[in-house]
Amino acid sequence: MCFRHSPLFPHSPPLHVNFLWLCTSRPPPVSSPSTDMRPLLVCMPLLLVAALVLGLDGAGVPKGGWASPSIPVSGVIIPGFASSRLRAWALLDCPYSPLDFRPLDPVWLDTKKVLSVLNCWLKCMLLDPVTQADHPECKSRPDTGLSAITELDPGYITGALSSVWREWVNWLVEFGIEPDAIVAVPYDWRLPGAMLEERDLYFHKLKIIFETARKLRGGPSLVYAHSMGNNVFRYFLEWLKLEIAPKHYMEWLDHHIHAYYAVGAPLLGSAETVKALMSGVTFGLPISDGTARVMCNSFASSLWMLPFSKHCHVDHRMSSNFRESDSVVVPHLVCDKKEYEGNSSSWPVNLVKIDLPATPGSCPATEVVAHPIAPLAQDVMSQTFQCSMPSQKSYTAHQVSTGTFLRDILDHDFNSPNALHHLIKYYLEDPILNPLTPWSRPPIKNVYCIYGVDMKTEVGYHFAPSGKAYPDNWIITDIIYETEGGQLQSRSGMEVNGSTGPSSGDVTTAHEVTDMQEQLNVEHDRESDIVPNMTRDSRVKYITYYEDGISLSGKRTAVWELDKIDHRNIVRSSILLRELWLETAHSYHKDAKRQFVSKERREPMRDEDCFWDYAKARCGRPDRCEYRYVFGDVHLGQSCRLQASSDKDHILRYI
């Protein structure tokens, strides 16, 4: 196992990345599905990225002269939660507005309809909280193709604000990737894994996509997923075990999937899932927290990223009495002693602290308050006083993910029965996979885990009753953050006790050999953190690579940690795109001698990588960049471009 630590660019704020294949003692917390979400590493988590280097040929990048052999593979992109478009399948008239819904009209996202006809839009977005069926007046289904994941709400203003995979697609075109070499596989991200297959046959279709890509391109695919897309891919791998005979399972994987890149994978869940469950997350939309809570709580997929403990695993031998029905065998969770040794399980702190009314129903956050018909009776008014004297309870990540927390608030929260129903049916009792359990390294030849670190990340919440009706019946009185270096702090300023890690969660183009620090043959204990003992400049962002091509015969595993890149923006990071391009080009180059691409040097690959060096009054990196003004340039840096002459053997420096 080798370890490398190198700055991204000497001329820009530094960035750092870690590459690791074993288990960490406590994976770093992830933020929420909507904002920074940083993957938690648990025993060799899966890895996935977005696709950008498929089907390259020598003429692909004339500007930079980056010659590369033809790569006979396809890239399959699996987007994250709320990261692909939904379209209407309905004829829905919205009262008092010309903005109606017609078949194939955009639903997620159409900002003007959110602003103008919110109730009408919600009919197309919400699912039945029990059955997960569509609203009787409007159905929504996932869009298809790359356009479904580039911009959620295309437009002059809204396009840039809702851009997700646009930068990836731009790189694909710029580096000469063929249109048929990349496949986006959007899904209805409102549904849990079992419903994706039951309603849409999503996993059957995904299997056919891999098989078709193999026939079309002549080689196995590269899988790129972001955020919850990793959970979807994990479910697919488990579903595939039941679809293919056991003796052919590994053969199918080797034949159809060459590498798996996990970007921002919520390997131990995301704390903001609890925030969405209890008080709502708006995703930046012009809606109230209460409306957002109603919407998210109608999606059973909202629980797919609940935080859980890495110390509890499924034991299929102890499943017979989990349900009353003898016809259904449900996996049973078994926790090791480490789960009970600390105060907060494997999470940095207790995930939830909540103030509960002294007796069930004592807080007037009920329908009688939400829809008053007559003045409150004297006994109801007296309950208001009890609401101000709650009892306080704390819950670990394990207690939240197994339903203990939801059971305790059944009498105090209108939504908890539905949430508990979703949790049991679609997660704890899913016969294919309980996704709220630690991941193991998938049996794929090449696995890369990529995520941002040292961003201020939410890891715990303190809720209290508000005295209002659902969905506004809880307020957040405090938030616990994990900050740079893994330090814990609270929004209120109160002292926080918990378990800290080496770094926090995830909320150009050149370096010299002297900037890189490298350690080889690093010894590592299972489930312990690897903390780099290296010199770091606080002004610089680093990438830290943990690479291992020896421990598992015929397999390579890597973890990249990128300093100061948040969960959403990681899929738009030019730094990440550059590393993906180099790694893929290296993997398929006939002259490659190293197991992994060299980290010794990073040079400009695109015009955007060139910059103006004001100290020397010239373009930086003159060996690769030159000043070349083009009409429309508005500053000196914009006129710095790659040299017109091409170095066709430039890629050989990295392999």
N, C-alpha and C positions, 0 to 999 in steps of 0.2 A: 504494500500500500504506500502510495506517495502523497505528499501534501505540498501544494504550491500556493503562494500568497503573493499577489501582484496588484499594483494599482491600475486602474482603468486607463486613465490618461494623465500625463503629467500636467497638462494645461487646464484641466477641468477639475471640479470637485471630485474627490476620490470615491471609490466604490469597492465593496469587498464581497467575495463569494466563497463558499465552502463546498467541498466535494467530499462526500462521505458515503460509505457503503454499509456500515454496521448500524448498531442501535445507539440511540442517545439515552442518557439516564433520565432526562425529562425533556421531551420535545418542546420546542418553543411554541407559545400560544399563537393561534391564528386570530385575525380580527374577523369582521363579519362578511357575510356573503356579498354585501353591497360595497364595503369600503376596503381598507387594508385587510387583507387576510393572509396570514402567514402560515405556511404549512408546518405541521408538527411532525417531527421525525420520530417514528417508532420503528423498531426493528426493521430496518431496510425498507422504508416506505417506497411506494411506487413513484415513478417520476414521469412527467409528461410535459411536453412543451408545445408550442405552436409550430406549424410547418413552414419551413421556408427553403429547404435546400433539396428539392427533388427534381430530377430530370435536368440537371445542369449539363450544358455542353460548352465547348471551348469558346463559342461565339456569344455565350450568354451575357458577358459583362465587358463589352468592348471598351468602355471608358477606363476601367481599371486594369484591363489586361489580365483578368483572373481566369486563366485557363483551367478547365476542370474536365475530367472524363465524364462521359455520359453516365448518369446514375439511374439504373433501371428500377426505381422504386417509386411508390406513391406516398403522399403524405395525407394522413387522415386527421382532421381537426375536430376535437370534441369540446365545444365551448362550455362556459360555466353557467352558474345560476343567473338568470335574467340577462344573459349575454347574447341572445339570439332573438330574432323577431317572431312574433305571433301575428297571424292574420285571421280576420273574421270569416266565418262561414254562416252568414245570416242576412236577413233583410229586416233590419231593426230601425224603426223610426224613432228619433229622439224628439220629444215634445219641445215646442217653442224654439227649435233650432234647425237650421238647414244642414247641420252636420250630422247626417245619419250614417249608419253602418250598412255597407253593401258587401257582397262576397268578395273576398281577397283584400278588403280594406285593412290597412295596418291597425293593429290593436296595441301591441307592444313593439314599437312605441309610437304614439301619435300625440305629441304634446298639446297641440291645439284642441284636441278633443278632451284631453284631461282637464284643460282649463275651462272649456266651454260646456261640455256635457258630461260631467264627472259621473253622475249616477248611471247614465247610459253606458259609458265606458266600463264601469264596474261590472255591469251585467255580462260583458264579454270577457272580463278578466277573472271574476270569482268562480270558484268551483263549489259544489255542494260540500259542506264541511264534514259530512259523514260518508257519502258514497263516492265523492270526487267526480260526480257527473257535471256536465255543463249546465249553465243557466238555460231554462226552457226557451228563452227568446234569442239566445246568441251563443254560438260555439266559436272557439278559437283553436287554431291548429298551427303547429310550427311551420315557418317558412322554409324554403329549401335553397341549397346552393351557397356559394361564398357571399353573395349579397346579403344573406340572412344574418351574417355575423360581422360584417364590416362596420356599418353604421346602423344603429337601431332606429333612428329618426332622421333620414336623409333630408338635407336642406342647407341653405347657405349658412344659417346660424346653428340650427339644431344638429346638423351633421357632425361638426367638429366636437360638439358637446357630448354626443352620444357615440362617438367613435370607439370601437372595441378592437377589431382585428385589421383595421384599415392599413396601419403601418406594415403589418406582416405581408399583406397582399401587395403593397407597393414594393417591398423587398423581393417578393417572388418574381414580379415582372422585371425589376431592374437587374436581377441576377439570372435572367434567361430561363426561368422555370416554365415548362410547358403548361398550358391550361388544363390538360387532362391529367397532370401529375399531382394535383392537389384536390382533395375532396373534403368539404365541410359536412358534418353530420349533425345538424341541429336536432333538438328534441324538445318536447313540451316540458320545460323545466319546472312546471307546477306539480308534476306527478312524481310519485316515488317509483323506485325501480320496478316493483311488481306490476304497477299500473302502466308503465311505459310499454311493457311487453303485452299485457292483457288487452289494452285498448289499441295500441298503435303497432304492435309486433316490432318494436324498435330494435330489439336485439337480434331478431331474425334478419331484419334489413341490414343491420351493421355487419353481421357475418357475411351476407351476400356482397356487401360493398368491399370487404377485404378480399373475397374470392375473385370478384370482378377486377379489382385493381391488380391482383397478381397476374391475371390473364392479359390485361391491357398493357402493363408495364414490364412484365417478365420477371419481377422480383417481389420480395416481401415489402410490406409497408412500414413507414415510420409513423408512430402514433403520437399526436400532439394534443394535450388536453390542458385546460386551465381550470383552477378552482374546483367547483363541483363536477366538472367534466371528468375529473379523476375518479370520483365516487361512481359515476356512471360506467366508466371503463372497468373499474374493479368488479362491479356487479356483472358486467358482460363476461368477464373471465370466469366467474363462478357459474353463471348461467350456461356457459359453453361446456362446462364439465358434464352437465346433464344432457346436452345436445349431441355430444360426440362420445363415442366409445372411449373408455379410459385409456386403452392402449394406443389410440390415435390422437389423444389430446395434445401431447407435446409435439407430435409430428405436425399437427395443424398449426400450432403456434409458430414453430420454427419456419414453416413454409410460408406463412402469411404475415408475420410481424417481425421485423428486424430489430427495431428499437422502440422504446417507450420513454417519452419525455414527459415528466410531471412538473407542471409549472404552477406554483402557488397551491399545491395540493393540501387540503385540510386534513392532514393525516391523523390528527387527534381532535379535529373539530374546530369550531369557531365560537368564541364567546358571544359574538353579536347575534348568533342564532337565538340565544336566550333573550336578548334585548328585543329582537323582532317579535318573539313569542309573547312577551309581557307588556311591551309599551309601543312597539312599532318602529320600523325603519323605513324612511320615505324614499330611499334611492335617489335623493336629490329632486324628486318630483314636487310640484306645487300642491301637495295634499297634506292633510293633518296627520300627526302620528297615529291618531285613533283610526282613521281611514286606512292607513298603511297596515295597522295591526289586523284589522278585519280582513283585508286582502291577503296578507301573508298567512294568517291562520286558516284560511280556506284551502291553502296548498299543503298537501301532506308532505311534499318535498321540503318544506321549511324545516323539518326536523332532521333532514339527512346530514346536516353538518353540526348536530349537537355535540358539544365536547364530551369526551368519555375518558376512562382510565386506560392507560397502557398496561396495567397490571392485571386486567381481567380478560380472560380468553374463553372461547367457546369450547366446551367439552361435549362432544356428540354422544359420549357414552352415558351421560346423565340427563337424558331428555324425556324419558318415558312418562313421567308424571307431571310434566309442566302444564299440560292442558287437561281438561276433563275428558276430551275426546281421545280414545285410544288409537284412532285412525291417523292422527297427525303427530309427527315427531318434531319437536321444536328444540333447537340447540339450547344448551344450558350454559350459563356463565359461571366460570370458576375464577376466583381472584387469589393471587398469591399473597404472602404475608406482607409484602411491601405496600400493598394497598391500604393496610390498616396501621402502618407504622407512623405515617405523617398525619398532619391535621387536615391536609387539603388534597389527599390522593396524589396523583401524578401531575395535577394542575398547580400553577404557581401559588394560588390562593383558593379558598373556598369560592366556588363559582358564583353562588347565589347566597345573599343574606336578605331575609325578608321579614318585615313586621306584619304579623297576622293578628286580626282581631281576637280578643280574649275568648269569645265563644262564636261558634258558627253563625253566620248571619247577623252578627252584631253591628257590622259596618254597613251603613245604608247605601251600599253600592249595588243596588238591586233594581229590578224593573219598577218597583214602586217609586223609586227616585227618578228613574229614567223617564217614566211616563206617568207622572202624578195625575190622579183623577180627583182626589180630594185632599184637604190639608192633612199633613202627617199626624198620625195618632200619637198620644203622649208616650206610649211604650216605644215607638219607633224613634221619637226624639231623644229618649233617654239612651238609646243605643249609640247615638252619635258620640256621647261622652265616652262609652266603652271603646269606640273606634280610636280614641286618642291615647289609649293605654294598651297597645298591642304586645303580644309576646314576640320574641325575636328568635328565628331559627336560621341555621346555616346549612348549606348543602354542597357536597363535593361534586365534581364532574361525574363521578360514577353514580351518585344518588340522583342526579338530574337525568342522566341518559337511561337509567333503568326504571324511571317512572315514580320514584319515591317522592320527589318534589311535587309533581303534578297531583299525586294522590293526596298529599297534605293540603293542597289548596283547592280541592274539589268544591268545598262549601263556600269558598270565598271568590271564585273566579268563574264567570259564565262560560269561558272557552275551554277550561281545563278538561272537562269530560271528552270533548272532541279531540283535543290534543293527545290525551291519554289513549284514546281509541286508535288514533293514527300511529302512535308510538308502538303500541302492542301489535297491531295488525301488520303494519308495513315494515317494521324494523325488528323488534324483539322476537316476533314469531314468524318472520319471513323464512320459509323452508329452504330458500336458495342461499341467502346470506343475511346475517345480522350485521349491517354496515357500521354499527356503533361498537365495533371491536377493533383491536389493533390490526394493522396491515402487516403482511409478510411480503418479502420481496417477490414480485411476480416472476414466474418461470420463463422470462423472456431474455434473450441473449444479452441485450444491452439496455440498461436502465439508468436514466438520469433524473435526479431530483433537483429542481431549480426553484429558488425562492429568495425573497428579499429579507433583510435582517436589520435590526437596530432602528426600527420605526416605532413610534409610540403606539402601543397596541392595547386595546381593552381586554382584560382578562377576568373581571369580576364586577358584580353589580349589587347594590343595596336597594331593594324595592320597599315601598311603603304604600298602604292604602290611601287613595286620594279623597275618598268620600263621594266620588262620582260614579256614574253607571258605566258598564262595559260599553265601549272598549277603552275608556279613559280611567279605569278604576285603580290603576297603579301609577305611581310616579317613581322616578329614579332619584334617590336621595344622595347616592354616591357612586362613583365609578373607580375601579382599581385599574391602573395602567402598568404595563411592563415597558420600561423605557430603555434607552441605549445602555448596553452592558448588562441587560437583564435585571436592572434595578426596579423595585416596585414603588409606586407612589399613588396617592388617592387624589381625586378631584377636590375633596374637602380639605386636604392638607393633613388629615389624620395619619398617624403612623401605621404602616402596614407590615404585618408579619406574614411571611410566606417563604416558599422555596424559590431561590433565584437561579437563573441559568447564565451561560456565558454571553447571551445576546437576547434581544427582544424580537418582536415579530416584524411583518413586512408592510407596514403602511408605506475627445473620446477616442479616441481610437488608437492610442499609441502609448507604448512604454518601452523603455530600454532594458537591456539585460540586467543592468545594475539595480533596477527597481524591483526585480523579482527575488523572492525568498523561497527556498525550497527545502523540504525535509523528505527523505526517503525511508522506506521500511519503518513506518510509524507503528509502534505497538498499540493495540487497542483492546480494551476489555469490553465484553458484550454489555450493552445497555449503559455505557458510560460516555460522557461527552468527550470529544476531542477538542481541546482548547489550544489554539495555535500560540506557541511561545515565540512571537515574532515582533519585530519593531513596527509600529504603526504611526503614521503621521496623521494627526487629527484633521488636517486640512484636506486629506486625500480620501477618496472612496476606493475601496478595494473589492476585488473578487477573490474569494478563497475557494480553491478546488480540492475536493477530497476524491481521490481516484483509486480504484482497486480493480486490477485485471488478473489477479492471481488466486485469490481465496476460493472462488468458484470456477471450476474448470470449464473453459469455453465460454465464460460469461464476463461481462464488464459492468461495473457499477460505479456511479459517480454522483456526487452532490455538489452543487454550486450555490454559494451564498453571495448575494449581491448587496452591498451596503446601500442603505437609504433608498431603496426602490420599493414602492408600496404595491399592494396586491393587485390593484387594477392596472396600474401603469406598467407592470412588468411585461405584459404582452405587447407593449408599444416601445419597449426599450431597445434602442439601437445597439446597445452593448450586448444584450442577450441575443439579438438577431445575428450579430457578428459571430458570436461564439457558436451558435447553432450551425451557421453556414460553414465555419471552419471545421467543426467536428464532423459534419456529414461529408464534406468534401474529402476530409482525411480518411474517413472510414471506407470510402469507395475508391480511393486513389490506388492505382496499381503499384506505385512506388512507395507507398506508406510503409515505414519501418517501425514506428512507435505504436504503442497500444492506444495512446491518446494524443491528440494534437498538441504540439509544442506550445508552451506558455511563455517562451523566452522573449517574444517580440510581438507587438501589435502595431500594425501600420494602417494608414488610411485605406479604406476599401471603396469609399464613395466620395462624391464631391462634398457631401455634408460633413465628412470627417475632417476636411481641411479647415484651417482657421488662420486668422491674421495674428501674427506675433508683433504686438505693438512695441515691445522692447527692442526688437531688431528691425522694425519697419519693413517686414516682408512676410510672406506666407510661412507659417510654421511647417516643419517637416519638408524642407525644400527638395529632399531626395525623392519625394513622392508627389508633392503638391507644387503648383505654380499659380502665379497671378494671371487670370484670364477673364477680363471684364466681358459681361454679356448684358445687352440692353435690358434694363429693368432691375439690375442689382442696386440695392439701396445702402449697402455698407461694405467695407473692405473684406470682411470675412466671407461674405457671400460670393465675392469674386475669386476666392481661392478655390481652385479645383484640381482634381487629379491631373497629373501630367498626361498630355495627349499620347505620348509614346507608351506602348504597352510592354510589360514584362511578363511574357507568357509562362515563365517558370517561377513566378513569384510564389505560387502556392507550395512549391517544394520546400520553402524555408520553414514551413509549419509541420511537415509530415516526416 
